Amino acid sequence: MVLQVNHVTLIHSRDLRTLVEDLSFTLHQGDRAAVIGEEGNGKSTLLQWLWDPGRIAGYCQYSGSASTDGVVGYLAQELSPEEQAESIYDYCAASGSFSLLTPAERGEVARKLQFDLEEYFSDRPVATLSGGEKLKLQLSRLLFDKPSVLLLDEPSSDLDLETLLWLEHFLNSYKGIILYTSHDETLLENTANVIVHIEHPREGKPPRCCAVRAGYRDYALRRESLLENQTRQARKEREEYEKKMDRFRRIQQSVEHAQRSVSRQDPSTGRLLKKKMHAVQSMGRRFQREAENMTRLPEVEEEVFLRFAPDSVPPAGKTVLDLHIPELRAGERLLARNVRLFVRGGEKVGILGRNGAGKTTLLRQIAGELLRRRDLQAGYMPQDYGEGLPPEETPVAYLSPSGDREAERRARTFLGSIRFAPEEMFHPIRDLSGGQKAKLLLTRFMLDGAGVLILDEPTRNFSPLSGPQVRRVLSAFPGVIISVSHDRKFLTEVCDKLYTLTEDGLIPTDKSCLEEGTGR
């Protein structure tokens, strides 16, 4: 069983930007290959092209080939509105294989995915399922066709901790080939044995693509070590070169001065100086060749640059939130009783729980209370960025609401620091990727001097390469953070208090649960 990708190049039709250039790799049975790179680098486009080149023909030019000796299944990032509206049975029946399977074969798929077999025949709309249930349903429809290759685009998105741990087990136990994308660093560390890296080093430079047979942690550490060694060597060579050039310039200036000063009545000295200048010029050409052969400084994608300096930080120990909700409801549905949360200045609180437990509903209520406060400057990042961002506005306009020239200049400077290309600064916000929207919100909070951040899944759209920098920034933030997250690294590195939302309210939670998956 083999999946072979040969010299693939993908070029965005609108701005002729090369997303992937000359990428080749081969995967074998049991391989779990993770495609990594910053948002907008073409990861999803690559998976779609592998599944069906026609899916990207409307916006992307392509060349190269791919081949496999097995059946391929593709899981998209999101279900379409039409699929969401279907009944679970109609969604399953759309697979031509569903009706041909024996009850035992359908039962085997349900057992593998820990999905209720009877649900395959349910009239419930797909939209009523939780995030984890939707993933298992999507995987079910793929497994009905008995694929040997799975292409999974962000399967870990919006999953609770319990389902994330299940997904890890599924990926590690699958007998075929898996090629997938994910923003979850812990999932990558625990599952991938091949890394496909798509990197866009600098504006105007071609992308670099590589495939390395290694786990994610080993790849990241090895890459960091190589970059550090290359940078150290390049700087050392430049320091030595500058010393040589300084001596060379002094010699050159000395000879030039002597030539200008020599008398016409002393032709012998003039001839000697002319020979010496030839030697100096030869030395200069040799140094130029040395400069061309020096170790180059690494050209890599720059990290997201954010630095919070809040105008108003709640003093340590000050009561920021004293919340009591007797009944937490979503419409008529009772989610939890007796929800209590007490937060003081300087604390960073993480809230976790199963999909559908009401975490987002709770965070909206917390945001509503804190955003009204006049003694605090709070910023709220909703899970649906549409709640917090004007879709028709440009990033520059959003970050410079006053519209004056100095504000726009500052906005462009900050957008450049979070890796917005010049043309992207003036695109409508609705056209931005999820990661770009998240960066935009965090930058606005930074510019507004927010001392309290209310964040719903803040890291879910950041690449595993940007994730460490974002976590460092939030960990160093001197104010208060109240966040809903299933990102195990975020919860471990940023939050100092964890709570699990249950039907009985918020339960204090130890960080050991992040490995056990108990949620308690």
C-alpha positions as a Python dict, from the first residue, in 0.01 Angstrom:
ca = {
    (1, 'M'): (0, 0, 0),
    (2, 'V'): (159, 327, -117),
    (3, 'L'): (66, 693, -167),
    (4, 'Q'): (311, 867, -399),
    (5, 'V'): (320, 1243, -460),
    (6, 'N'): (545, 1364, -743),
    (7, 'H'): (667, 1721, -801),
    (8, 'V'): (344, 1895, -703),
    (9, 'T'): (320, 2273, -752),
    (10, 'L'): (10, 2472, -655),
    (11, 'I'): (-32, 2837, -758),
    (12, 'H'): (-316, 3063, -639),
    (13, 'S'): (-491, 3193, -950),
    (14, 'R'): (-596, 3532, -809),
    (15, 'D'): (-260, 3672, -704),
    (16, 'L'): (-34, 3409, -870),
    (17, 'R'): (117, 3328, -532),
    (18, 'T'): (292, 2990, -523),
    (19, 'L'): (153, 2788, -231),
    (20, 'V'): (343, 2463, -284),
    (21, 'E'): (645, 2414, -507),
    (22, 'D'): (792, 2086, -633),
    (23, 'L'): (674, 1875, -338),
    (24, 'S'): (741, 1501, -355),
    (25, 'F'): (702, 1227, -95),
    (26, 'T'): (603, 862, -57),
    (27, 'L'): (393, 715, 225),
    (28, 'H'): (351, 348, 314),
    (29, 'Q'): (106, 144, 519),
    (30, 'G'): (102, 258, 881),
    (31, 'D'): (233, 606, 806),
    (32, 'R'): (63, 899, 979),
    (33, 'A'): (191, 1206, 797),
    (34, 'A'): (112, 1552, 935),
    (35, 'V'): (113, 1850, 697),
    (36, 'I'): (230, 2156, 890),
    (37, 'G'): (277, 2525, 804),
    (38, 'E'): (132, 2865, 879),
    (39, 'E'): (-228, 2949, 789),
    (40, 'G'): (-270, 3026, 420),
    (41, 'N'): (29, 2814, 316),
    (42, 'G'): (-178, 2568, 112),
    (43, 'K'): (-217, 2271, 349),
    (44, 'S'): (-592, 2229, 292),
    (45, 'T'): (-550, 2297, -80),
    (46, 'L'): (-295, 2015, -101),
    (47, 'L'): (-534, 1766, 62),
    (48, 'Q'): (-821, 1873, -162),
    (49, 'W'): (-601, 1837, -471),
    (50, 'L'): (-499, 1487, -365),
    (51, 'W'): (-863, 1394, -322),
    (52, 'D'): (-997, 1557, -637),
    (53, 'P'): (-807, 1817, -847),
    (54, 'G'): (-1143, 1951, -964),
    (55, 'R'): (-1212, 2084, -611),
    (56, 'I'): (-940, 2348, -645),
    (57, 'A'): (-962, 2417, -1020),
    (58, 'G'): (-1170, 2731, -960),
    (59, 'Y'): (-900, 2910, -762),
    (60, 'C'): (-573, 2725, -807),
    (61, 'Q'): (-343, 2617, -1091),
    (62, 'Y'): (-156, 2293, -1038),
    (63, 'S'): (100, 2059, -1185),
    (64, 'G'): (249, 1727, -1078),
    (65, 'S'): (91, 1392, -1007),
    (66, 'A'): (-21, 1162, -727),
    (67, 'S'): (-95, 791, -727),
    (68, 'T'): (-206, 521, -488),
    (69, 'D'): (-298, 155, -513),
    (70, 'G'): (-589, 187, -268),
    (71, 'V'): (-922, 358, -201),
    (72, 'V'): (-891, 719, -75),
    (73, 'G'): (-1124, 887, 174),
    (74, 'Y'): (-1134, 1263, 236),
    (75, 'L'): (-1263, 1446, 544),
    (76, 'A'): (-1322, 1819, 493),
    (77, 'Q'): (-1262, 2081, 762),
    (78, 'E'): (-1634, 2152, 791),
    (79, 'L'): (-1961, 1990, 695),
    (80, 'S'): (-2149, 2188, 433),
    (81, 'P'): (-2482, 2356, 529),
    (82, 'E'): (-2660, 2098, 313),
    (83, 'E'): (-2493, 1809, 498),
    (84, 'Q'): (-2572, 1970, 834),
    (85, 'A'): (-2941, 1983, 737),
    (86, 'E'): (-2955, 1616, 632),
    (87, 'S'): (-3072, 1340, 862),
    (88, 'I'): (-2799, 1112, 994),
    (89, 'Y'): (-2941, 827, 786),
    (90, 'D'): (-2943, 1030, 464),
    (91, 'Y'): (-2586, 1142, 531),
    (92, 'C'): (-2475, 779, 573),
    (93, 'A'): (-2675, 657, 275),
    (94, 'A'): (-2491, 909, 53),
    (95, 'S'): (-2204, 663, 72),
    (96, 'G'): (-2274, 409, -200),
    (97, 'S'): (-2129, 136, 18),
    (98, 'F'): (-2361, 189, 319),
    (99, 'S'): (-2652, -15, 189),
    (100, 'L'): (-2419, -290, 61),
    (101, 'L'): (-2260, -356, 398),
    (102, 'T'): (-2380, -640, 618),
    (103, 'P'): (-2510, -554, 967),
    (104, 'A'): (-2190, -705, 1107),
    (105, 'E'): (-1974, -479, 889),
    (106, 'R'): (-2169, -168, 993),
    (107, 'G'): (-2137, -283, 1353),
    (108, 'E'): (-1761, -318, 1313),
    (109, 'V'): (-1733, 42, 1190),
    (110, 'A'): (-1949, 165, 1481),
    (111, 'R'): (-1737, -34, 1729),
    (112, 'K'): (-1411, 109, 1589),
    (113, 'L'): (-1542, 463, 1617),
    (114, 'Q'): (-1729, 415, 1946),
    (115, 'F'): (-2046, 537, 1773),
    (116, 'D'): (-2400, 416, 1844),
    (117, 'L'): (-2490, 173, 1563),
    (118, 'E'): (-2859, 266, 1579),
    (119, 'E'): (-2773, 631, 1513),
    (120, 'Y'): (-2678, 544, 1154),
    (121, 'F'): (-3051, 500, 1089),
    (122, 'S'): (-3165, 804, 1284),
    (123, 'D'): (-3382, 1086, 1146),
    (124, 'R'): (-3200, 1340, 1367),
    (125, 'P'): (-3043, 1628, 1172),
    (126, 'V'): (-2665, 1606, 1154),
    (127, 'A'): (-2652, 1962, 1293),
    (128, 'T'): (-2781, 1840, 1632),
    (129, 'L'): (-2469, 1628, 1694),
    (130, 'S'): (-2179, 1750, 1907),
    (131, 'G'): (-1841, 1823, 1749),
    (132, 'G'): (-1707, 1481, 1848),
    (133, 'E'): (-2017, 1301, 1722),
    (134, 'K'): (-1995, 1481, 1388),
    (135, 'L'): (-1633, 1373, 1349),
    (136, 'K'): (-1721, 1011, 1422),
    (137, 'L'): (-2011, 1028, 1175),
    (138, 'Q'): (-1785, 1171, 904),
    (139, 'L'): (-1524, 903, 969),
    (140, 'S'): (-1799, 639, 963),
    (141, 'R'): (-1902, 739, 612),
    (142, 'L'): (-1540, 720, 502),
    (143, 'L'): (-1486, 376, 660),
    (144, 'F'): (-1798, 237, 493),
    (145, 'D'): (-1597, 254, 169),
    (146, 'K'): (-1305, 63, 329),
    (147, 'P'): (-1035, 315, 235),
    (148, 'S'): (-665, 240, 260),
    (149, 'V'): (-573, 612, 254),
    (150, 'L'): (-737, 880, 469),
    (151, 'L'): (-695, 1253, 400),
    (152, 'L'): (-809, 1438, 712),
    (153, 'D'): (-830, 1819, 717),
    (154, 'E'): (-826, 1942, 1079),
    (155, 'P'): (-1000, 1641, 1237),
    (156, 'S'): (-912, 1773, 1586),
    (157, 'S'): (-1092, 2105, 1547),
    (158, 'D'): (-1347, 2185, 1821),
    (159, 'L'): (-1314, 1848, 1995),
    (160, 'D'): (-1338, 1807, 2370),
    (161, 'L'): (-1053, 1643, 2561),
    (162, 'E'): (-1215, 1301, 2577),
    (163, 'T'): (-1270, 1293, 2200),
    (164, 'L'): (-918, 1424, 2133),
    (165, 'L'): (-775, 1130, 2326),
    (166, 'W'): (-1002, 895, 2132),
    (167, 'L'): (-885, 1052, 1804),
    (168, 'E'): (-522, 992, 1901),
    (169, 'H'): (-599, 624, 1957),
    (170, 'F'): (-787, 604, 1623),
    (171, 'L'): (-500, 760, 1427),
    (172, 'N'): (-238, 537, 1593),
    (173, 'S'): (-437, 216, 1541),
    (174, 'Y'): (-549, 278, 1179),
    (175, 'K'): (-394, 14, 951),
    (176, 'G'): (-375, 221, 633),
    (177, 'I'): (-211, 553, 540),
    (178, 'I'): (-318, 882, 698),
    (179, 'L'): (-224, 1230, 573),
    (180, 'Y'): (-368, 1501, 795),
    (181, 'T'): (-349, 1861, 914),
    (182, 'S'): (-395, 1975, 1271),
    (183, 'H'): (-326, 2279, 1490),
    (184, 'D'): (-305, 2059, 1801),
    (185, 'E'): (64, 2021, 1890),
    (186, 'T'): (-1, 1747, 2145),
    (187, 'L'): (-194, 1544, 1887),
    (188, 'L'): (92, 1587, 1640),
    (189, 'E'): (350, 1482, 1899),
    (190, 'N'): (150, 1173, 1994),
    (191, 'T'): (58, 1051, 1645),
    (192, 'A'): (270, 1170, 1350),
    (193, 'N'): (567, 967, 1223),
    (194, 'V'): (616, 1174, 903),
    (195, 'I'): (619, 1555, 879),
    (196, 'V'): (538, 1738, 555),
    (197, 'H'): (637, 2103, 606),
    (198, 'I'): (518, 2379, 371),
    (199, 'E'): (705, 2699, 455),
    (200, 'H'): (686, 3046, 300),
    (201, 'P'): (1009, 3209, 422),
    (202, 'R'): (971, 3569, 307),
    (203, 'E'): (763, 3792, 85),
    (204, 'G'): (866, 3734, -276),
    (205, 'K'): (1066, 3418, -197),
    (206, 'P'): (951, 3078, -327),
    (207, 'P'): (803, 2834, -73),
    (208, 'R'): (1013, 2555, 68),
    (209, 'C'): (860, 2211, 99),
    (210, 'C'): (1006, 1901, 259),
    (211, 'A'): (895, 1562, 386),
    (212, 'V'): (1086, 1416, 682),
    (213, 'R'): (1040, 1075, 839),
    (214, 'A'): (1032, 1180, 1206),
    (215, 'G'): (793, 1250, 1490),
    (216, 'Y'): (677, 1609, 1532),
    (217, 'R'): (872, 1681, 1851),
    (218, 'D'): (1194, 1535, 1706),
    (219, 'Y'): (1142, 1729, 1383),
    (220, 'A'): (1078, 2058, 1564),
    (221, 'L'): (1379, 2014, 1796),
    (222, 'R'): (1608, 1907, 1512),
    (223, 'R'): (1492, 2198, 1295),
    (224, 'E'): (1543, 2447, 1579),
    (225, 'S'): (1892, 2310, 1647),
    (226, 'L'): (1990, 2327, 1279),
    (227, 'L'): (1862, 2684, 1250),
    (228, 'E'): (2048, 2789, 1567),
    (229, 'N'): (2372, 2630, 1442),
    (230, 'Q'): (2332, 2784, 1098),
    (231, 'T'): (2260, 3126, 1249),
    (232, 'R'): (2559, 3101, 1484),
    (233, 'Q'): (2791, 2995, 1201),
    (234, 'A'): (2661, 3265, 966),
    (235, 'R'): (2708, 3538, 1227),
    (236, 'K'): (3056, 3418, 1315),
    (237, 'E'): (3159, 3419, 949),
    (238, 'R'): (3014, 3769, 907),
    (239, 'E'): (3204, 3899, 1208),
    (240, 'E'): (3530, 3755, 1073),
    (241, 'Y'): (3451, 3889, 727),
    (242, 'E'): (3386, 4240, 863),
    (243, 'K'): (3723, 4233, 1043),
    (244, 'K'): (3895, 4137, 718),
    (245, 'M'): (3702, 4403, 527),
    (246, 'D'): (3795, 4665, 787),
    (247, 'R'): (4165, 4583, 743),
    (248, 'F'): (4119, 4577, 364),
    (249, 'R'): (3955, 4920, 360),
    (250, 'R'): (4237, 5067, 569),
    (251, 'I'): (4498, 4924, 329),
    (252, 'Q'): (4304, 5044, 27),
    (253, 'Q'): (4265, 5394, 169),
    (254, 'S'): (4636, 5404, 256),
    (255, 'V'): (4741, 5307, -97),
    (256, 'E'): (4495, 5550, -255),
    (257, 'H'): (4628, 5829, -32),
    (258, 'A'): (4988, 5742, -125),
    (259, 'Q'): (4899, 5742, -497),
    (260, 'R'): (4744, 6085, -467),
    (261, 'S'): (5051, 6213, -282),
    (262, 'V'): (5329, 6066, -497),
    (263, 'S'): (5523, 6313, -707),
    (264, 'R'): (5547, 6285, -1084),
    (265, 'Q'): (5920, 6318, -1037),
    (266, 'D'): (5919, 5979, -857),
    (267, 'P'): (5795, 5733, -1127),
    (268, 'S'): (5954, 5434, -953),
    (269, 'T'): (5738, 5484, -641),
    (270, 'G'): (5432, 5539, -864),
    (271, 'R'): (5488, 5205, -1037),
    (272, 'L'): (5525, 5028, -702),
    (273, 'L'): (5203, 5183, -575),
    (274, 'K'): (5021, 5084, -894),
    (275, 'K'): (5130, 4722, -842),
    (276, 'K'): (5024, 4742, -480),
    (277, 'M'): (4680, 4872, -584),
    (278, 'H'): (4644, 4575, -824),
    (279, 'A'): (4720, 4344, -531),
    (280, 'V'): (4466, 4528, -314),
    (281, 'Q'): (4202, 4498, -587),
    (282, 'S'): (4278, 4127, -621),
    (283, 'M'): (4235, 4093, -244),
    (284, 'G'): (3898, 4270, -272),
    (285, 'R'): (3781, 4027, -542),
    (286, 'R'): (3889, 3733, -325),
    (287, 'F'): (3693, 3870, -29),
    (288, 'Q'): (3390, 3915, -258),
    (289, 'R'): (3408, 3546, -353),
    (290, 'E'): (3433, 3457, 17),
    (291, 'A'): (3120, 3663, 89),
    (292, 'E'): (2929, 3478, -181),
    (293, 'N'): (3023, 3142, -27),
    (294, 'M'): (2946, 3234, 335),
    (295, 'T'): (2685, 3039, 529),
    (296, 'R'): (2353, 3210, 473),
    (297, 'L'): (2137, 3327, 759),
    (298, 'P'): (1830, 3098, 772),
    (299, 'E'): (1530, 3223, 578),
    (300, 'V'): (1234, 3103, 782),
    (301, 'E'): (882, 3217, 850),
    (302, 'E'): (895, 3474, 1125),
    (303, 'E'): (706, 3408, 1446),
    (304, 'V'): (396, 3601, 1536),
    (305, 'F'): (510, 3910, 1723),
    (306, 'L'): (274, 4032, 1996),
    (307, 'R'): (359, 4205, 2321),
    (308, 'F'): (90, 4310, 2565),
    (309, 'A'): (150, 4617, 2779),
    (310, 'P'): (-196, 4676, 2926),
    (311, 'D'): (-294, 5030, 3026),
    (312, 'S'): (-486, 4896, 3321),
    (313, 'V'): (-399, 4570, 3496),
    (314, 'P'): (-623, 4465, 3786),
    (315, 'P'): (-406, 4456, 4100),
    (316, 'A'): (-316, 4112, 4233),
    (317, 'G'): (-584, 4001, 4473),
    (318, 'K'): (-849, 4244, 4343),
    (319, 'T'): (-1184, 4076, 4279),
    (320, 'V'): (-1228, 4077, 3902),
    (321, 'L'): (-1522, 3836, 3884),
    (322, 'D'): (-1758, 3698, 4149),
    (323, 'L'): (-2006, 3499, 3943),
    (324, 'H'): (-2302, 3291, 4055),
    (325, 'I'): (-2548, 3150, 3801),
    (326, 'P'): (-2819, 2937, 3964),
    (327, 'E'): (-2915, 2784, 3627),
    (328, 'L'): (-2708, 2805, 3308),
    (329, 'R'): (-2940, 2765, 3010),
    (330, 'A'): (-2926, 2770, 2631),
    (331, 'G'): (-3283, 2855, 2538),
    (332, 'E'): (-3502, 2606, 2723),
    (333, 'R'): (-3219, 2358, 2774),
    (334, 'L'): (-3070, 2340, 3123),
    (335, 'L'): (-2692, 2304, 3095),
    (336, 'A'): (-2569, 2337, 3453),
    (337, 'R'): (-2681, 2434, 3801),
    (338, 'N'): (-2512, 2645, 4063),
    (339, 'V'): (-2226, 2776, 3850),
    (340, 'R'): (-1979, 2973, 4065),
    (341, 'L'): (-1654, 3136, 3954),
    (342, 'F'): (-1433, 3368, 4156),
    (343, 'V'): (-1137, 3533, 3979),
    (344, 'R'): (-877, 3769, 4126),
    (345, 'G'): (-625, 3999, 3961),
    (346, 'G'): (-331, 3817, 3800),
    (347, 'E'): (-510, 3482, 3765),
    (348, 'K'): (-533, 3284, 3441),
    (349, 'V'): (-832, 3051, 3442),
    (350, 'G'): (-899, 2767, 3196),
    (351, 'I'): (-1243, 2612, 3158),
    (352, 'L'): (-1284, 2272, 2993),
    (353, 'G'): (-1562, 2020, 2956),
    (354, 'R'): (-1737, 1797, 2708),
    (355, 'N'): (-1877, 1929, 2381),
    (356, 'G'): (-2223, 2069, 2444),
    (357, 'A'): (-2166, 2123, 2817),
    (358, 'G'): (-2228, 2499, 2781),
    (359, 'K'): (-1876, 2641, 2799),
    (360, 'T'): (-1931, 2897, 2522),
    (361, 'T'): (-2266, 2997, 2673),
    (362, 'L'): (-2095, 3050, 3008),
    (363, 'L'): (-1812, 3253, 2856),
    (364, 'R'): (-2060, 3479, 2674),
    (365, 'Q'): (-2224, 3558, 3008),
    (366, 'I'): (-1886, 3627, 3168),
    (367, 'A'): (-1794, 3855, 2876),
    (368, 'G'): (-2125, 4038, 2901),
    (369, 'E'): (-2061, 4116, 3267),
    (370, 'L'): (-1693, 4219, 3232),
    (371, 'L'): (-1730, 4424, 2913),
    (372, 'R'): (-1984, 4647, 3095),
    (373, 'R'): (-1741, 4725, 3377),
    (374, 'R'): (-1596, 5077, 3372),
    (375, 'D'): (-1312, 4993, 3608),
    (376, 'L'): (-1172, 4733, 3368),
    (377, 'Q'): (-1055, 4728, 3006),
    (378, 'A'): (-1164, 4386, 2878),
    (379, 'G'): (-1134, 4214, 2540),
    (380, 'Y'): (-1353, 3923, 2425),
    (381, 'M'): (-1256, 3667, 2159),
    (382, 'P'): (-1568, 3464, 2071),
    (383, 'Q'): (-1543, 3116, 1922),
    (384, 'D'): (-1727, 3250, 1618),
    (385, 'Y'): (-1511, 3542, 1511),
    (386, 'G'): (-1808, 3689, 1326),
    (387, 'E'): (-1943, 3799, 1665),
    (388, 'G'): (-1639, 4016, 1729),
    (389, 'L'): (-1517, 4130, 1385),
    (390, 'P'): (-1683, 4349, 1119),
    (391, 'P'): (-1669, 4128, 805),
    (392, 'E'): (-1668, 4408, 546),
    (393, 'E'): (-1400, 4620, 715),
    (394, 'T'): (-1030, 4586, 631),
    (395, 'P'): (-771, 4491, 894),
    (396, 'V'): (-611, 4837, 868),
    (397, 'A'): (-946, 5011, 924),
    (398, 'Y'): (-1032, 4778, 1214),
    (399, 'L'): (-705, 4855, 1395),
    (400, 'S'): (-722, 5230, 1326),
    (401, 'P'): (-1085, 5330, 1397),
    (402, 'S'): (-991, 5698, 1419),
    (403, 'G'): (-883, 5688, 1054),
    (404, 'D'): (-598, 5936, 1095),
    (405, 'R'): (-269, 5882, 911),
    (406, 'E'): (-59, 5804, 1218),
    (407, 'A'): (-310, 5544, 1339),
    (408, 'E'): (-309, 5377, 996),
    (409, 'R'): (70, 5372, 989),
    (410, 'R'): (77, 5210, 1332),
    (411, 'A'): (-188, 4957, 1221),
    (412, 'R'): (17, 4857, 917),
    (413, 'T'): (327, 4818, 1136),
    (414, 'F'): (146, 4584, 1375),
    (415, 'L'): (-15, 4387, 1091),
    (416, 'G'): (329, 4333, 940),
    (417, 'S'): (454, 4205, 1276),
    (418, 'I'): (183, 3934, 1276),
    (419, 'R'): (274, 3830, 921),
    (420, 'F'): (1, 3999, 717),
    (421, 'A'): (113, 4050, 357),
    (422, 'P'): (68, 4413, 235),
    (423, 'E'): (-226, 4320, 13),
    (424, 'E'): (-395, 4122, 295),
    (425, 'M'): (-406, 4436, 510),
    (426, 'F'): (-668, 4576, 274),
    (427, 'H'): (-872, 4260, 209),
    (428, 'P'): (-1218, 4242, 372),
    (429, 'I'): (-1194, 4068, 710),
    (430, 'R'): (-1442, 3806, 589),
    (431, 'D'): (-1175, 3678, 344),
    (432, 'L'): (-913, 3616, 614),
    (433, 'S'): (-825, 3274, 752),
    (434, 'G'): (-926, 3174, 1105),
    (435, 'G'): (-570, 3222, 1230),
    (436, 'Q'): (-548, 3569, 1079),
    (437, 'K'): (-877, 3669, 1244),
    (438, 'A'): (-751, 3543, 1581),
    (439, 'K'): (-429, 3745, 1541),
    (440, 'L'): (-634, 4050, 1448),
    (441, 'L'): (-846, 4027, 1764),
    (442, 'L'): (-541, 3980, 1988),
    (443, 'T'): (-371, 4278, 1823),
    (444, 'R'): (-678, 4495, 1883),
    (445, 'F'): (-681, 4394, 2251),
    (446, 'M'): (-312, 4483, 2270),
    (447, 'L'): (-366, 4825, 2109),
    (448, 'D'): (-666, 4892, 2333),
    (449, 'G'): (-457, 4818, 2643),
    (450, 'A'): (-690, 4540, 2765),
    (451, 'G'): (-605, 4412, 3113),
    (452, 'V'): (-865, 4130, 3111),
    (453, 'L'): (-890, 3879, 2823),
    (454, 'I'): (-1196, 3655, 2778),
    (455, 'L'): (-1094, 3396, 2519),
    (456, 'D'): (-1298, 3114, 2362),
    (457, 'E'): (-1059, 2855, 2212),
    (458, 'P'): (-789, 3119, 2146),
    (459, 'T'): (-528, 2886, 1995),
    (460, 'R'): (-746, 2661, 1780),
    (461, 'N'): (-655, 2838, 1455),
    (462, 'F'): (-285, 2890, 1515),
    (463, 'S'): (-36, 2662, 1346),
    (464, 'P'): (179, 2441, 1570),
    (465, 'L'): (471, 2665, 1468),
    (466, 'S'): (300, 2987, 1586),
    (467, 'G'): (140, 2821, 1889),
    (468, 'P'): (447, 2830, 2117),
    (469, 'Q'): (496, 3204, 2059),
    (470, 'V'): (128, 3280, 2124),
    (471, 'R'): (141, 3077, 2445),
    (472, 'R'): (454, 3260, 2560),
    (473, 'V'): (283, 3595, 2499),
    (474, 'L'): (-31, 3495, 2690),
    (475, 'S'): (167, 3331, 2970),
    (476, 'A'): (364, 3656, 3018),
    (477, 'F'): (47, 3869, 3004),
    (478, 'P'): (30, 4051, 3340),
    (479, 'G'): (-349, 4079, 3347),
    (480, 'V'): (-635, 3831, 3387),
    (481, 'I'): (-725, 3557, 3138),
    (482, 'I'): (-1052, 3362, 3150),
    (483, 'S'): (-1054, 3107, 2873),
    (484, 'V'): (-1235, 2806, 2734),
    (485, 'S'): (-989, 2567, 2570),
    (486, 'H'): (-915, 2204, 2487),
    (487, 'D'): (-558, 2284, 2384),
    (488, 'R'): (-357, 2078, 2632),
    (489, 'K'): (-40, 2284, 2590),
    (490, 'F'): (-232, 2611, 2640),
    (491, 'L'): (-404, 2478, 2953),
    (492, 'T'): (-73, 2350, 3092),
    (493, 'E'): (155, 2643, 3005),
    (494, 'V'): (-78, 2944, 3037),
    (495, 'C'): (-348, 2864, 3292),
    (496, 'D'): (-281, 2844, 3665),
    (497, 'K'): (-635, 2733, 3754),
    (498, 'L'): (-855, 2481, 3572),
    (499, 'Y'): (-1225, 2411, 3607),
    (500, 'T'): (-1444, 2153, 3434),
    (501, 'L'): (-1800, 2258, 3352),
    (502, 'T'): (-2044, 1980, 3448),
    (503, 'E'): (-2417, 1961, 3511),
    (504, 'D'): (-2335, 2037, 3875),
    (505, 'G'): (-2137, 2353, 3799),
    (506, 'L'): (-1765, 2429, 3775),
    (507, 'I'): (-1545, 2163, 3935),
    (508, 'P'): (-1180, 2248, 4025),
    (509, 'T'): (-961, 2029, 3805),
    (510, 'D'): (-603, 1907, 3832),
    (511, 'K'): (-376, 1932, 3528),
    (512, 'S'): (-314, 1558, 3543),
    (513, 'C'): (-655, 1515, 3376),
    (514, 'L'): (-507, 1653, 3055),
    (515, 'E'): (-319, 1328, 3014),
    (516, 'E'): (-584, 1098, 3157),
    (517, 'G'): (-873, 1258, 2968),
    (518, 'T'): (-1109, 1224, 3264),
    (519, 'G'): (-1208, 1591, 3265),
    (520, 'R'): (-1224, 1576, 3644),
}
